[in-house]
Amino acid sequence: MRLVKRILLTLALALAAFYAADYLVARKQPLGSVNVQPYYAIPQKDGKTEFMMLDPEVDSCVSSVLPHLGLPPCWYLNRRKQKRIDM
């Protein structure tokens, strides 16, 4: 039982240290930017969906593993360059 508590405490401290280091990286690095293509998905009465493309926009992101400062990580935005807006 003692070993399990020690392992859990070590894991919790490692996760806290990882989060703190990731936060410091997010604070010190300049914000990144990714071009994102938003579009409306408008459902029709016949069951089909009409798509209406909007102008591309630039979204800010942080260069870290986790989201910080209210912004998503750049690796996440790079994988999702299209932003669907359901109506």
C-alpha positions in Angstrom: 0.0 0.0 0.0 2.9 2.3 0.8 4.4 1.7 -2.7 1.1 2.6 -4.4 0.9 5.9 -2.5 4.5 6.7 -3.4 3.9 5.9 -7.0 0.7 8.1 -7.1 2.5 11.0 -5.4 5.4 10.8 -7.8 3.0 10.7 -10.8 1.1 13.7 -9.5 4.3 15.7 -8.9 5.6 14.8 -12.4 2.3 15.9 -14.0 2.3 19.2 -12.0 5.9 19.8 -13.1 5.0 19.0 -16.8 2.1 21.4 -16.7 4.2 24.2 -15.1 7.0 23.8 -17.6 4.5 23.8 -20.5 2.9 26.9 -19.1 6.3 28.7 -18.9 7.0 27.7 -22.5 3.6 29.2 -23.5 4.3 32.4 -21.6 7.8 32.9 -23.0 7.3 31.9 -26.6 5.6 34.4 -29.0 2.1 33.5 -30.1 1.7 31.5 -33.3 -0.9 31.9 -36.0 -2.7 29.5 -38.3 -4.8 30.2 -41.3 -8.3 28.6 -40.8 -11.1 28.3 -43.3 -14.5 28.7 -41.6 -17.6 27.5 -43.3 -21.4 27.3 -42.5 -23.1 24.0 -42.6 -26.8 24.8 -43.3 -29.2 21.8 -43.2 -31.9 21.8 -45.9 -35.4 20.5 -45.7 -34.7 17.6 -48.0 -32.0 16.2 -45.5 -29.0 17.5 -47.4 -26.5 20.0 -46.1 -25.5 23.1 -47.9 -22.0 24.5 -47.3 -21.2 28.2 -47.5 -17.5 29.0 -47.4 -16.4 32.2 -45.6 -13.2 34.2 -45.9 -10.1 32.6 -44.4 -9.1 34.0 -41.0 -6.0 33.9 -38.9 -6.4 32.2 -35.4 -3.8 32.7 -32.7 -2.3 29.7 -30.9 0.4 28.9 -28.3 3.5 26.9 -29.0 2.9 24.3 -26.2 1.5 20.9 -25.8 -1.5 21.9 -23.7 -3.9 24.9 -24.2 -2.9 27.9 -22.2 -3.9 31.6 -22.0 -7.3 30.8 -23.5 -5.7 29.7 -26.8 -5.4 26.2 -28.4 -2.0 24.7 -29.1 -0.6 25.3 -32.6 -0.3 21.5 -33.3 -4.1 21.2 -32.7 -5.0 24.1 -35.0 -2.7 22.8 -37.7 -4.6 19.5 -37.8 -8.0 21.3 -37.9 -7.6 24.0 -40.5 -11.3 24.0 -41.4 -13.8 25.3 -38.8 -17.4 24.1 -39.3 -20.2 26.3 -38.0 -23.5 24.4 -37.8 -26.6 26.4 -38.3 
